[in-house]
């Protein structure tokens, strides 16, 4: 088990959180204009990075807010967490 820092609640056990996938994925403005292959890329294709990675987490057993985490996928070391800004792209820490 490792600790995740919620931007509002502080360090908590990972069991209090739900994983939300890769951060920075933006929904297309006009999905009807996309081909099936482009839509499938949006839905299913992720970078699967080895090393530093930005991901979304929800503090589901606490404040229930979504936030971003920068974590190394090899060592599991978390370099920080940050609040998401509605309407703005996710630029990480
Ligand atoms: Zn929280």
PDB file of the backbone (N, CA, C, O) and the ligand in Angstrom, with CONECT records:
HET     ZN  A 101       1
ATOM      1  N   UNK A   1       0.845  -1.180   0.000  1.00  0.00           N
ATOM      2  CA  UNK A   1       0.000   0.000   0.000  1.00  0.00           C
ATOM      3  C   UNK A   1       0.890   1.243   0.000  1.00  0.00           C
ATOM      4  O   UNK A   1       1.951   1.267   0.624  1.00  0.00           O
ATOM      5  N   UNK A   2       0.432   2.272  -0.713  1.00  0.00           N
ATOM      6  CA  UNK A   2       1.168   3.526  -0.701  1.00  0.00           C
ATOM      7  C   UNK A   2       0.214   4.668  -0.395  1.00  0.00           C
ATOM      8  O   UNK A   2      -1.006   4.509  -0.433  1.00  0.00           O
ATOM      9  N   UNK A   3       0.794   5.818  -0.093  1.00  0.00           N
ATOM     10  CA  UNK A   3       0.007   6.996   0.264  1.00  0.00           C
ATOM     11  C   UNK A   3      -0.180   7.878  -0.965  1.00  0.00           C
ATOM     12  O   UNK A   3       0.723   8.026  -1.788  1.00  0.00           O
ATOM     13  N   UNK A   4      -1.364   8.453  -1.070  1.00  0.00           N
ATOM     14  CA  UNK A   4      -1.663   9.422  -2.115  1.00  0.00           C
ATOM     15  C   UNK A   4      -2.067  10.711  -1.419  1.00  0.00           C
ATOM     16  O   UNK A   4      -2.838  10.709  -0.459  1.00  0.00           O
ATOM     17  N   UNK A   5      -1.524  11.814  -1.931  1.00  0.00           N
ATOM     18  CA  UNK A   5      -1.857  13.106  -1.326  1.00  0.00           C
ATOM     19  C   UNK A   5      -3.053  13.725  -2.041  1.00  0.00           C
ATOM     20  O   UNK A   5      -2.951  14.148  -3.193  1.00  0.00           O
ATOM     21  N   UNK A   6      -4.187  13.773  -1.345  1.00  0.00           N
ATOM     22  CA  UNK A   6      -5.350  14.489  -1.864  1.00  0.00           C
ATOM     23  C   UNK A   6      -5.070  15.982  -1.665  1.00  0.00           C
ATOM     24  O   UNK A   6      -4.653  16.377  -0.576  1.00  0.00           O
ATOM     25  N   UNK A   7      -5.288  16.826  -2.686  1.00  0.00           N
ATOM     26  CA  UNK A   7      -5.014  18.261  -2.528  1.00  0.00           C
ATOM     27  C   UNK A   7      -5.843  18.918  -1.416  1.00  0.00           C
ATOM     28  O   UNK A   7      -5.466  19.978  -0.917  1.00  0.00           O
ATOM     29  N   UNK A   8      -6.961  18.304  -1.025  1.00  0.00           N
ATOM     30  CA  UNK A   8      -7.824  18.897   0.005  1.00  0.00           C
ATOM     31  C   UNK A   8      -7.657  18.231   1.363  1.00  0.00           C
ATOM     32  O   UNK A   8      -7.771  18.898   2.391  1.00  0.00           O
ATOM     33  N   UNK A   9      -7.386  16.918   1.388  1.00  0.00           N
ATOM     34  CA  UNK A   9      -7.384  16.156   2.644  1.00  0.00           C
ATOM     35  C   UNK A   9      -5.989  15.760   3.123  1.00  0.00           C
ATOM     36  O   UNK A   9      -5.827  15.359   4.275  1.00  0.00           O
ATOM     37  N   UNK A  10      -4.982  15.866   2.259  1.00  0.00           N
ATOM     38  CA  UNK A  10      -3.638  15.455   2.640  1.00  0.00           C
ATOM     39  C   UNK A  10      -3.375  13.990   2.335  1.00  0.00           C
ATOM     40  O   UNK A  10      -4.106  13.373   1.560  1.00  0.00           O
ATOM     41  N   UNK A  11      -2.331  13.429   2.945  1.00  0.00           N
ATOM     42  CA  UNK A  11      -1.934  12.045   2.682  1.00  0.00           C
ATOM     43  C   UNK A  11      -2.946  11.056   3.255  1.00  0.00           C
ATOM     44  O   UNK A  11      -3.352  11.144   4.414  1.00  0.00           O
ATOM     45  N   UNK A  12      -3.337  10.110   2.395  1.00  0.00           N
ATOM     46  CA  UNK A  12      -4.265   9.057   2.802  1.00  0.00           C
ATOM     47  C   UNK A  12      -3.823   7.754   2.124  1.00  0.00           C
ATOM     48  O   UNK A  12      -3.078   7.782   1.144  1.00  0.00           O
ATOM     49  N   UNK A  13      -4.287   6.614   2.651  1.00  0.00           N
ATOM     50  CA  UNK A  13      -3.966   5.307   2.067  1.00  0.00           C
ATOM     51  C   UNK A  13      -4.613   5.173   0.688  1.00  0.00           C
ATOM     52  O   UNK A  13      -5.708   5.684   0.453  1.00  0.00           O
ATOM     53  N   UNK A  14      -3.930   4.489  -0.207  1.00  0.00           N
ATOM     54  CA  UNK A  14      -4.443   4.330  -1.571  1.00  0.00           C
ATOM     55  C   UNK A  14      -5.807   3.654  -1.609  1.00  0.00           C
ATOM     56  O   UNK A  14      -6.552   3.824  -2.574  1.00  0.00           O
ATOM     57  N   UNK A  15      -6.146   2.888  -0.572  1.00  0.00           N
ATOM     58  CA  UNK A  15      -7.439   2.193  -0.537  1.00  0.00           C
ATOM     59  C   UNK A  15      -8.622   3.160  -0.470  1.00  0.00           C
ATOM     60  O   UNK A  15      -9.760   2.760  -0.717  1.00  0.00           O
ATOM     61  N   UNK A  16      -8.362   4.436  -0.136  1.00  0.00           N
ATOM     62  CA  UNK A  16      -9.434   5.434  -0.090  1.00  0.00           C
ATOM     63  C   UNK A  16      -9.734   6.023  -1.464  1.00  0.00           C
ATOM     64  O   UNK A  16     -10.674   6.804  -1.613  1.00  0.00           O
ATOM     65  N   UNK A  17      -8.937   5.652  -2.474  1.00  0.00           N
ATOM     66  CA  UNK A  17      -9.025   6.310  -3.782  1.00  0.00           C
ATOM     67  C   UNK A  17      -9.451   5.347  -4.882  1.00  0.00           C
ATOM     68  O   UNK A  17      -9.308   4.130  -4.765  1.00  0.00           O
ATOM     69  N   UNK A  18      -9.978   5.930  -5.953  1.00  0.00           N
ATOM     70  CA  UNK A  18     -10.300   5.188  -7.169  1.00  0.00           C
ATOM     71  C   UNK A  18      -9.490   5.768  -8.318  1.00  0.00           C
ATOM     72  O   UNK A  18      -9.373   6.984  -8.469  1.00  0.00           O
ATOM     73  N   UNK A  19      -8.940   4.882  -9.113  1.00  0.00           N
ATOM     74  CA  UNK A  19      -8.115   5.286 -10.249  1.00  0.00           C
ATOM     75  C   UNK A  19      -8.993   5.724 -11.416  1.00  0.00           C
ATOM     76  O   UNK A  19     -10.003   5.083 -11.705  1.00  0.00           O
ATOM     77  N   UNK A  20      -8.615   6.817 -12.091  1.00  0.00           N
ATOM     78  CA  UNK A  20      -9.430   7.339 -13.181  1.00  0.00           C
ATOM     79  C   UNK A  20      -8.764   7.331 -14.540  1.00  0.00           C
ATOM     80  O   UNK A  20      -9.330   7.847 -15.503  1.00  0.00           O
ATOM     81  N   UNK A  21      -7.581   6.760 -14.640  1.00  0.00           N
ATOM     82  CA  UNK A  21      -6.927   6.679 -15.937  1.00  0.00           C
ATOM     83  C   UNK A  21      -5.980   7.835 -16.207  1.00  0.00           C
ATOM     84  O   UNK A  21      -5.695   8.653 -15.332  1.00  0.00           O
ATOM     85  N   UNK A  22      -5.504   7.879 -17.433  1.00  0.00           N
ATOM     86  CA  UNK A  22      -4.521   8.882 -17.837  1.00  0.00           C
ATOM     87  C   UNK A  22      -5.122  10.284 -17.789  1.00  0.00           C
ATOM     88  O   UNK A  22      -6.265  10.485 -18.200  1.00  0.00           O
ATOM     89  N   UNK A  23      -4.366  11.241 -17.297  1.00  0.00           N
ATOM     90  CA  UNK A  23      -4.807  12.638 -17.259  1.00  0.00           C
ATOM     91  C   UNK A  23      -4.526  13.308 -18.602  1.00  0.00           C
ATOM     92  O   UNK A  23      -3.694  12.843 -19.381  1.00  0.00           O
ATOM     93  N   UNK A  24      -5.224  14.391 -18.854  1.00  0.00           N
ATOM     94  CA  UNK A  24      -4.956  15.192 -20.043  1.00  0.00           C
ATOM     95  C   UNK A  24      -5.667  14.724 -21.288  1.00  0.00           C
ATOM     96  O   UNK A  24      -5.372  15.223 -22.374  1.00  0.00           O
ATOM     97  N   UNK A  25      -6.602  13.777 -21.181  1.00  0.00           N
ATOM     98  CA  UNK A  25      -7.369  13.321 -22.341  1.00  0.00           C
ATOM     99  C   UNK A  25      -8.558  14.271 -22.505  1.00  0.00           C
ATOM    100  O   UNK A  25      -9.398  14.376 -21.611  1.00  0.00           O
ATOM    101  N   UNK A  26      -8.628  14.947 -23.622  1.00  0.00           N
ATOM    102  CA  UNK A  26      -9.685  15.924 -23.862  1.00  0.00           C
ATOM    103  C   UNK A  26     -10.719  15.341 -24.828  1.00  0.00           C
ATOM    104  O   UNK A  26     -10.374  14.811 -25.884  1.00  0.00           O
ATOM    105  N   UNK A  27     -12.000  15.452 -24.442  1.00  0.00           N
ATOM    106  CA  UNK A  27     -13.077  14.959 -25.306  1.00  0.00           C
ATOM    107  C   UNK A  27     -13.125  15.811 -26.575  1.00  0.00           C
ATOM    108  O   UNK A  27     -13.062  17.037 -26.490  1.00  0.00           O
ATOM    109  N   UNK A  28     -13.237  15.186 -27.749  1.00  0.00           N
ATOM    110  CA  UNK A  28     -13.317  15.958 -28.993  1.00  0.00           C
ATOM    111  C   UNK A  28     -14.532  16.896 -28.990  1.00  0.00           C
ATOM    112  O   UNK A  28     -15.595  16.541 -28.482  1.00  0.00           O
ATOM    113  N   UNK A  29     -14.364  18.092 -29.561  1.00  0.00           N
ATOM    114  CA  UNK A  29     -15.453  19.075 -29.581  1.00  0.00           C
ATOM    115  C   UNK A  29     -16.625  18.623 -30.447  1.00  0.00           C
ATOM    116  O   UNK A  29     -17.779  18.898 -30.120  1.00  0.00           O
ATOM    117  N   UNK A  30     -16.335  17.932 -31.549  1.00  0.00           N
ATOM    118  CA  UNK A  30     -17.392  17.480 -32.448  1.00  0.00           C
ATOM    119  C   UNK A  30     -17.209  15.991 -32.743  1.00  0.00           C
ATOM    120  O   UNK A  30     -16.645  15.638 -33.779  1.00  0.00           O
ATOM    121  N   UNK A  31     -17.671  15.117 -31.858  1.00  0.00           N
ATOM    122  CA  UNK A  31     -17.454  13.673 -32.050  1.00  0.00           C
ATOM    123  C   UNK A  31     -18.049  13.141 -33.342  1.00  0.00           C
ATOM    124  O   UNK A  31     -17.530  12.177 -33.905  1.00  0.00           O
ATOM    125  N   UNK A  32     -19.150  13.758 -33.836  1.00  0.00           N
ATOM    126  CA  UNK A  32     -19.773  13.274 -35.073  1.00  0.00           C
ATOM    127  C   UNK A  32     -18.865  13.440 -36.290  1.00  0.00           C
ATOM    128  O   UNK A  32     -19.044  12.752 -37.295  1.00  0.00           O
ATOM    129  N   UNK A  33     -17.896  14.344 -36.206  1.00  0.00           N
ATOM    130  CA  UNK A  33     -16.989  14.579 -37.333  1.00  0.00           C
ATOM    131  C   UNK A  33     -15.848  13.569 -37.388  1.00  0.00           C
ATOM    132  O   UNK A  33     -15.085  13.540 -38.354  1.00  0.00           O
ATOM    133  N   UNK A  34     -15.731  12.740 -36.348  1.00  0.00           N
ATOM    134  CA  UNK A  34     -14.616  11.795 -36.295  1.00  0.00           C
ATOM    135  C   UNK A  34     -14.956  10.498 -37.026  1.00  0.00           C
ATOM    136  O   UNK A  34     -16.114  10.088 -37.095  1.00  0.00           O
ATOM    137  N   UNK A  35     -13.934   9.876 -37.559  1.00  0.00           N
ATOM    138  CA  UNK A  35     -14.108   8.541 -38.130  1.00  0.00           C
ATOM    139  C   UNK A  35     -14.195   7.544 -36.971  1.00  0.00           C
ATOM    140  O   UNK A  35     -13.886   7.882 -35.828  1.00  0.00           O
ATOM    141  N   UNK A  36     -14.613   6.332 -37.273  1.00  0.00           N
ATOM    142  CA  UNK A  36     -14.675   5.300 -36.235  1.00  0.00           C
ATOM    143  C   UNK A  36     -13.294   5.058 -35.620  1.00  0.00           C
ATOM    144  O   UNK A  36     -13.174   4.849 -34.413  1.00  0.00           O
ATOM    145  N   UNK A  37     -12.260   5.088 -36.453  1.00  0.00           N
ATOM    146  CA  UNK A  37     -10.908   4.856 -35.953  1.00  0.00           C
ATOM    147  C   UNK A  37     -10.462   5.989 -35.016  1.00  0.00           C
ATOM    148  O   UNK A  37      -9.831   5.735 -33.990  1.00  0.00           O
ATOM    149  N   UNK A  38     -10.791   7.242 -35.374  1.00  0.00           N
ATOM    150  CA  UNK A  38     -10.435   8.374 -34.514  1.00  0.00           C
ATOM    151  C   UNK A  38     -11.191   8.310 -33.185  1.00  0.00           C
ATOM    152  O   UNK A  38     -10.630   8.609 -32.130  1.00  0.00           O
ATOM    153  N   UNK A  39     -12.467   7.918 -33.243  1.00  0.00           N
ATOM    154  CA  UNK A  39     -13.260   7.795 -32.013  1.00  0.00           C
ATOM    155  C   UNK A  39     -12.703   6.680 -31.125  1.00  0.00           C
ATOM    156  O   UNK A  39     -12.616   6.832 -29.906  1.00  0.00           O
ATOM    157  N   UNK A  40     -12.331   5.567 -31.742  1.00  0.00           N
ATOM    158  CA  UNK A  40     -11.739   4.455 -30.989  1.00  0.00           C
ATOM    159  C   UNK A  40     -10.422   4.879 -30.348  1.00  0.00           C
ATOM    160  O   UNK A  40     -10.131   4.501 -29.213  1.00  0.00           O
ATOM    161  N   UNK A  41      -9.627   5.661 -31.071  1.00  0.00           N
ATOM    162  CA  UNK A  41      -8.379   6.173 -30.492  1.00  0.00           C
ATOM    163  C   UNK A  41      -8.667   7.002 -29.253  1.00  0.00           C
ATOM    164  O   UNK A  41      -7.992   6.852 -28.234  1.00  0.00           O
ATOM    165  N   UNK A  42      -9.669   7.883 -29.331  1.00  0.00           N
ATOM    166  CA  UNK A  42     -10.023   8.721 -28.188  1.00  0.00           C
ATOM    167  C   UNK A  42     -10.469   7.855 -26.999  1.00  0.00           C
ATOM    168  O   UNK A  42     -10.073   8.110 -25.861  1.00  0.00           O
ATOM    169  N   UNK A  43     -11.282   6.847 -27.265  1.00  0.00           N
ATOM    170  CA  UNK A  43     -11.829   6.033 -26.180  1.00  0.00           C
ATOM    171  C   UNK A  43     -10.818   5.083 -25.550  1.00  0.00           C
ATOM    172  O   UNK A  43     -10.793   4.916 -24.331  1.00  0.00           O
ATOM    173  N   UNK A  44      -9.977   4.456 -26.389  1.00  0.00           N
ATOM    174  CA  UNK A  44      -9.199   3.325 -25.895  1.00  0.00           C
ATOM    175  C   UNK A  44      -7.685   3.485 -25.885  1.00  0.00           C
ATOM    176  O   UNK A  44      -7.006   2.814 -25.108  1.00  0.00           O
ATOM    177  N   UNK A  45      -7.144   4.352 -26.721  1.00  0.00           N
ATOM    178  CA  UNK A  45      -5.687   4.399 -26.843  1.00  0.00           C
ATOM    179  C   UNK A  45      -5.083   5.331 -25.795  1.00  0.00           C
ATOM    180  O   UNK A  45      -5.462   6.498 -25.696  1.00  0.00           O
ATOM    181  N   UNK A  46      -4.152   4.811 -25.025  1.00  0.00           N
ATOM    182  CA  UNK A  46      -3.447   5.588 -24.006  1.00  0.00           C
ATOM    183  C   UNK A  46      -1.957   5.413 -24.215  1.00  0.00           C
ATOM    184  O   UNK A  46      -1.524   4.487 -24.901  1.00  0.00           O
ATOM    185  N   UNK A  47      -1.161   6.314 -23.616  1.00  0.00           N
ATOM    186  CA  UNK A  47       0.268   6.300 -23.889  1.00  0.00           C
ATOM    187  C   UNK A  47       0.989   5.133 -23.219  1.00  0.00           C
ATOM    188  O   UNK A  47       2.015   4.685 -23.729  1.00  0.00           O
ATOM    189  N   UNK A  48       0.482   4.626 -22.088  1.00  0.00           N
ATOM    190  CA  UNK A  48       1.104   3.504 -21.378  1.00  0.00           C
ATOM    191  C   UNK A  48       2.584   3.781 -21.128  1.00  0.00           C
ATOM    192  O   UNK A  48       3.453   2.969 -21.444  1.00  0.00           O
ATOM    193  N   UNK A  49       2.836   4.932 -20.561  1.00  0.00           N
ATOM    194  CA  UNK A  49       4.201   5.416 -20.348  1.00  0.00           C
ATOM    195  C   UNK A  49       4.941   4.607 -19.290  1.00  0.00           C
ATOM    196  O   UNK A  49       4.367   4.208 -18.277  1.00  0.00           O
ATOM    197  N   UNK A  50       6.209   4.376 -19.543  1.00  0.00           N
ATOM    198  CA  UNK A  50       7.096   3.788 -18.532  1.00  0.00           C
ATOM    199  C   UNK A  50       7.892   4.946 -17.941  1.00  0.00           C
ATOM    200  O   UNK A  50       8.729   5.546 -18.615  1.00  0.00           O
ATOM    201  N   UNK A  51       7.620   5.252 -16.669  1.00  0.00           N
ATOM    202  CA  UNK A  51       8.290   6.377 -16.022  1.00  0.00           C
ATOM    203  C   UNK A  51       7.267   7.395 -15.554  1.00  0.00           C
ATOM    204  O   UNK A  51       6.180   7.022 -15.113  1.00  0.00           O
ATOM    205  N   UNK A  52       7.601   8.688 -15.645  1.00  0.00           N
ATOM    206  CA  UNK A  52       6.722   9.760 -15.170  1.00  0.00           C
ATOM    207  C   UNK A  52       5.416   9.767 -15.954  1.00  0.00           C
ATOM    208  O   UNK A  52       5.412   9.694 -17.183  1.00  0.00           O
ATOM    209  N   UNK A  53       4.306   9.856 -15.221  1.00  0.00           N
ATOM    210  CA  UNK A  53       2.984   9.699 -15.836  1.00  0.00           C
ATOM    211  C   UNK A  53       1.976  10.530 -15.062  1.00  0.00           C
ATOM    212  O   UNK A  53       1.987  10.531 -13.831  1.00  0.00           O
ATOM    213  N   UNK A  54       1.102  11.239 -15.770  1.00  0.00           N
ATOM    214  CA  UNK A  54       0.032  12.001 -15.112  1.00  0.00           C
ATOM    215  C   UNK A  54      -1.253  11.186 -15.179  1.00  0.00           C
ATOM    216  O   UNK A  54      -1.619  10.679 -16.239  1.00  0.00           O
ATOM    217  N   UNK A  55      -1.932  11.061 -14.049  1.00  0.00           N
ATOM    218  CA  UNK A  55      -3.143  10.252 -14.013  1.00  0.00           C
ATOM    219  C   UNK A  55      -4.185  10.911 -13.119  1.00  0.00           C
ATOM    220  O   UNK A  55      -3.872  11.774 -12.300  1.00  0.00           O
ATOM    221  N   UNK A  56      -5.434  10.482 -13.297  1.00  0.00           N
ATOM    222  CA  UNK A  56      -6.548  11.019 -12.515  1.00  0.00           C
ATOM    223  C   UNK A  56      -6.884  10.065 -11.374  1.00  0.00           C
ATOM    224  O   UNK A  56      -6.866   8.845 -11.537  1.00  0.00           O
ATOM    225  N   UNK A  57      -7.192  10.650 -10.216  1.00  0.00           N
ATOM    226  CA  UNK A  57      -7.623   9.873  -9.061  1.00  0.00           C
ATOM    227  C   UNK A  57      -8.826  10.568  -8.442  1.00  0.00           C
ATOM    228  O   UNK A  57      -8.969  11.788  -8.512  1.00  0.00           O
ATOM    229  N   UNK A  58      -9.686   9.759  -7.836  1.00  0.00           N
ATOM    230  CA  UNK A  58     -10.847  10.289  -7.117  1.00  0.00           C
ATOM    231  C   UNK A  58     -10.742   9.845  -5.662  1.00  0.00           C
ATOM    232  O   UNK A  58     -10.509   8.670  -5.380  1.00  0.00           O
ATOM    233  N   UNK A  59     -10.914  10.792  -4.741  1.00  0.00           N
ATOM    234  CA  UNK A  59     -10.879  10.440  -3.316  1.00  0.00           C
ATOM    235  C   UNK A  59     -12.260   9.924  -2.928  1.00  0.00           C
ATOM    236  O   UNK A  59     -13.018  10.594  -2.226  1.00  0.00           O
ATOM    237  N   UNK A  60     -12.567   8.721  -3.399  1.00  0.00           N
ATOM    238  CA  UNK A  60     -13.921   8.158  -3.302  1.00  0.00           C
ATOM    239  C   UNK A  60     -14.337   7.838  -1.868  1.00  0.00           C
ATOM    240  O   UNK A  60     -15.534   7.809  -1.581  1.00  0.00           O
ATOM    241  N   UNK A  61     -13.397   7.599  -0.965  1.00  0.00           N
ATOM    242  CA  UNK A  61     -13.733   7.299   0.433  1.00  0.00           C
ATOM    243  C   UNK A  61     -13.506   8.517   1.327  1.00  0.00           C
ATOM    244  O   UNK A  61     -13.486   8.400   2.553  1.00  0.00           O
ATOM    245  N   UNK A  62     -13.337   9.685   0.707  1.00  0.00           N
ATOM    246  CA  UNK A  62     -13.092  10.917   1.464  1.00  0.00           C
ATOM    247  C   UNK A  62     -13.927  12.052   0.921  1.00  0.00           C
ATOM    248  O   UNK A  62     -15.155  12.018   1.008  1.00  0.00           O
ATOM    249  N   UNK A  63     -13.276  13.060   0.361  1.00  0.00           N
ATOM    250  CA  UNK A  63     -13.986  14.255  -0.111  1.00  0.00           C
ATOM    251  C   UNK A  63     -14.690  14.044  -1.454  1.00  0.00           C
ATOM    252  O   UNK A  63     -15.485  14.889  -1.867  1.00  0.00           O
ATOM    253  N   UNK A  64     -14.412  12.935  -2.142  1.00  0.00           N
ATOM    254  CA  UNK A  64     -15.043  12.536  -3.411  1.00  0.00           C
ATOM    255  C   UNK A  64     -14.684  13.464  -4.573  1.00  0.00           C
ATOM    256  O   UNK A  64     -15.407  13.512  -5.568  1.00  0.00           O
ATOM    257  N   UNK A  65     -13.599  14.184  -4.460  1.00  0.00           N
ATOM    258  CA  UNK A  65     -13.162  15.083  -5.541  1.00  0.00           C
ATOM    259  C   UNK A  65     -12.147  14.390  -6.440  1.00  0.00           C
ATOM    260  O   UNK A  65     -11.410  13.501  -6.014  1.00  0.00           O
ATOM    261  N   UNK A  66     -12.133  14.834  -7.722  1.00  0.00           N
ATOM    262  CA  UNK A  66     -11.152  14.374  -8.697  1.00  0.00           C
ATOM    263  C   UNK A  66      -9.945  15.297  -8.658  1.00  0.00           C
ATOM    264  O   UNK A  66     -10.085  16.496  -8.417  1.00  0.00           O
ATOM    265  N   UNK A  67      -8.768  14.750  -8.894  1.00  0.00           N
ATOM    266  CA  UNK A  67      -7.541  15.534  -8.946  1.00  0.00           C
ATOM    267  C   UNK A  67      -6.499  14.775  -9.769  1.00  0.00           C
ATOM    268  O   UNK A  67      -6.691  13.614 -10.130  1.00  0.00           O
ATOM    269  N   UNK A  68      -5.406  15.456 -10.051  1.00  0.00           N
ATOM    270  CA  UNK A  68      -4.338  14.856 -10.835  1.00  0.00           C
ATOM    271  C   UNK A  68      -3.180  14.445  -9.960  1.00  0.00           C
ATOM    272  O   UNK A  68      -2.921  15.057  -8.924  1.00  0.00           O
ATOM    273  N   UNK A  69      -2.476  13.394 -10.384  1.00  0.00           N
ATOM    274  CA  UNK A  69      -1.296  12.902  -9.670  1.00  0.00           C
ATOM    275  C   UNK A  69      -0.198  12.671 -10.701  1.00  0.00           C
ATOM    276  O   UNK A  69      -0.454  12.155 -11.789  1.00  0.00           O
ATOM    277  N   UNK A  70       1.013  13.051 -10.354  1.00  0.00           N
ATOM    278  CA  UNK A  70       2.157  12.693 -11.176  1.00  0.00           C
ATOM    279  C   UNK A  70       2.896  11.575 -10.458  1.00  0.00           C
ATOM    280  O   UNK A  70       3.388  11.745  -9.342  1.00  0.00           O
ATOM    281  N   UNK A  71       2.965  10.404 -11.140  1.00  0.00           N
ATOM    282  CA  UNK A  71       3.516   9.201 -10.509  1.00  0.00           C
ATOM    283  C   UNK A  71       4.461   8.515 -11.489  1.00  0.00           C
ATOM    284  O   UNK A  71       4.244   8.529 -12.700  1.00  0.00           O
ATOM    285  N   UNK A  72       5.499   7.922 -10.944  1.00  0.00           N
ATOM    286  CA  UNK A  72       6.410   7.128 -11.758  1.00  0.00           C
ATOM    287  C   UNK A  72       5.847   5.708 -11.824  1.00  0.00           C
ATOM    288  O   UNK A  72       5.667   5.070 -10.787  1.00  0.00           O
ATOM    289  N   UNK A  73       5.567   5.210 -13.024  1.00  0.00           N
ATOM    290  CA  UNK A  73       4.930   3.902 -13.159  1.00  0.00           C
ATOM    291  C   UNK A  73       5.894   2.747 -12.878  1.00  0.00           C
ATOM    292  O   UNK A  73       5.460   1.604 -12.732  1.00  0.00           O
ATOM    293  N   UNK A  74       7.173   3.028 -12.802  1.00  0.00           N
ATOM    294  CA  UNK A  74       8.145   1.976 -12.498  1.00  0.00           C
ATOM    295  C   UNK A  74       8.342   1.849 -10.982  1.00  0.00           C
ATOM    296  O   UNK A  74       8.324   0.745 -10.437  1.00  0.00           O
ATOM    297  N   UNK A  75       8.527   2.980 -10.316  1.00  0.00           N
ATOM    298  CA  UNK A  75       8.825   2.965  -8.873  1.00  0.00           C
ATOM    299  C   UNK A  75       7.593   3.214  -8.006  1.00  0.00           C
ATOM    300  O   UNK A  75       7.644   3.005  -6.794  1.00  0.00           O
ATOM    301  N   UNK A  76       6.508   3.649  -8.596  1.00  0.00           N
ATOM    302  CA  UNK A  76       5.280   4.040  -7.886  1.00  0.00           C
ATOM    303  C   UNK A  76       5.453   5.310  -7.068  1.00  0.00           C
ATOM    304  O   UNK A  76       4.527   5.708  -6.360  1.00  0.00           O
ATOM    305  N   UNK A  77       6.610   5.959  -7.142  1.00  0.00           N
ATOM    306  CA  UNK A  77       6.845   7.184  -6.378  1.00  0.00           C
ATOM    307  C   UNK A  77       5.984   8.308  -6.958  1.00  0.00           C
ATOM    308  O   UNK A  77       5.989   8.564  -8.162  1.00  0.00           O
ATOM    309  N   UNK A  78       5.249   8.966  -6.067  1.00  0.00           N
ATOM    310  CA  UNK A  78       4.399  10.087  -6.461  1.00  0.00           C
ATOM    311  C   UNK A  78       5.174  11.374  -6.238  1.00  0.00           C
ATOM    312  O   UNK A  78       5.638  11.641  -5.130  1.00  0.00           O
ATOM    313  N   UNK A  79       5.314  12.170  -7.290  1.00  0.00           N
ATOM    314  CA  UNK A  79       6.060  13.429  -7.165  1.00  0.00           C
ATOM    315  C   UNK A  79       5.151  14.577  -6.741  1.00  0.00           C
ATOM    316  O   UNK A  79       5.646  15.621  -6.318  1.00  0.00           O
ATOM    317  N   UNK A  80       3.832  14.409  -6.845  1.00  0.00           N
ATOM    318  CA  UNK A  80       2.924  15.451  -6.393  1.00  0.00           C
ATOM    319  C   UNK A  80       1.514  15.239  -6.900  1.00  0.00           C
ATOM    320  O   UNK A  80       1.262  14.404  -7.768  1.00  0.00           O
ATOM    321  N   UNK A  81       0.601  16.013  -6.340  1.00  0.00           N
ATOM    322  CA  UNK A  81      -0.786  15.985  -6.793  1.00  0.00           C
ATOM    323  C   UNK A  81      -1.252  17.422  -6.978  1.00  0.00           C
ATOM    324  O   UNK A  81      -0.647  18.351  -6.443  1.00  0.00           O
ATOM    325  N   UNK A  82      -2.324  17.600  -7.733  1.00  0.00           N
ATOM    326  CA  UNK A  82      -2.768  18.947  -8.062  1.00  0.00           C
ATOM    327  C   UNK A  82      -4.267  18.957  -8.331  1.00  0.00           C
ATOM    328  O   UNK A  82      -4.852  17.950  -8.727  1.00  0.00           O
ATOM    329  N   UNK A  83      -4.871  20.118  -8.107  1.00  0.00           N
ATOM    330  CA  UNK A  83      -6.292  20.297  -8.386  1.00  0.00           C
ATOM    331  C   UNK A  83      -6.487  20.484  -9.882  1.00  0.00           C
ATOM    332  O   UNK A  83      -5.632  21.053 -10.562  1.00  0.00           O
ATOM    333  N   UNK A  84      -7.612  20.003 -10.390  1.00  0.00           N
ATOM    334  CA  UNK A  84      -7.968  20.204 -11.791  1.00  0.00           C
ATOM    335  C   UNK A  84      -8.777  21.483 -11.906  1.00  0.00           C
ATOM    336  O   UNK A  84      -9.558  21.811 -11.013  1.00  0.00           O
ATOM    337  N   UNK A  85      -8.594  22.201 -12.998  1.00  0.00           N
ATOM    338  CA  UNK A  85      -9.330  23.437 -13.228  1.00  0.00           C
ATOM    339  C   UNK A  85     -10.369  23.206 -14.313  1.00  0.00           C
ATOM    340  O   UNK A  85     -10.010  22.932 -15.458  1.00  0.00           O
ATOM    341  N   UNK A  86     -11.671  23.315 -13.972  1.00  0.00           N
ATOM    342  CA  UNK A  86     -12.710  23.085 -14.993  1.00  0.00           C
ATOM    343  C   UNK A  86     -12.539  24.019 -16.195  1.00  0.00           C
ATOM    344  O   UNK A  86     -12.299  25.215 -16.032  1.00  0.00           O
ATOM    345  N   UNK A  87     -12.664  23.466 -17.390  1.00  0.00           N
ATOM    346  CA  UNK A  87     -12.579  24.258 -18.601  1.00  0.00           C
ATOM    347  C   UNK A  87     -11.178  24.554 -19.083  1.00  0.00           C
ATOM    348  O   UNK A  87     -11.004  25.189 -20.123  1.00  0.00           O
ATOM    349  N   UNK A  88     -10.167  24.103 -18.342  1.00  0.00           N
ATOM    350  CA  UNK A  88      -8.792  24.350 -18.756  1.00  0.00           C
ATOM    351  C   UNK A  88      -8.091  23.015 -18.976  1.00  0.00           C
ATOM    352  O   UNK A  88      -8.409  22.030 -18.311  1.00  0.00           O
ATOM    353  N   UNK A  89      -7.132  22.977 -19.913  1.00  0.00           N
ATOM    354  CA  UNK A  89      -6.410  21.728 -20.132  1.00  0.00           C
ATOM    355  C   UNK A  89      -5.591  21.347 -18.905  1.00  0.00           C
ATOM    356  O   UNK A  89      -5.123  22.205 -18.156  1.00  0.00           O
ATOM    357  N   UNK A  90      -5.432  20.061 -18.722  1.00  0.00           N
ATOM    358  CA  UNK A  90      -4.671  19.548 -17.601  1.00  0.00           C
ATOM    359  C   UNK A  90      -3.179  19.629 -17.943  1.00  0.00           C
ATOM    360  O   UNK A  90      -2.691  18.875 -18.785  1.00  0.00           O
ATOM    361  N   UNK A  91      -2.473  20.530 -17.301  1.00  0.00           N
ATOM    362  CA  UNK A  91      -1.056  20.707 -17.585  1.00  0.00           C
ATOM    363  C   UNK A  91      -0.158  20.137 -16.503  1.00  0.00           C
ATOM    364  O   UNK A  91       1.053  20.355 -16.532  1.00  0.00           O
ATOM    365  N   UNK A  92      -0.720  19.418 -15.558  1.00  0.00           N
ATOM    366  CA  UNK A  92       0.093  18.795 -14.524  1.00  0.00           C
ATOM    367  C   UNK A  92       0.538  19.778 -13.473  1.00  0.00           C
ATOM    368  O   UNK A  92      -0.051  20.844 -13.295  1.00  0.00           O
ATOM    369  N   UNK A  93       1.595  19.396 -12.778  1.00  0.00           N
ATOM    370  CA  UNK A  93       2.099  20.246 -11.694  1.00  0.00           C
ATOM    371  C   UNK A  93       2.731  21.522 -12.207  1.00  0.00           C
ATOM    372  O   UNK A  93       3.200  22.339 -11.415  1.00  0.00           O
TER     373      UNK A  93
HETATM  374 ZN    ZN A 101      -9.894  14.326  -0.361  1.00  0.00          ZN
END
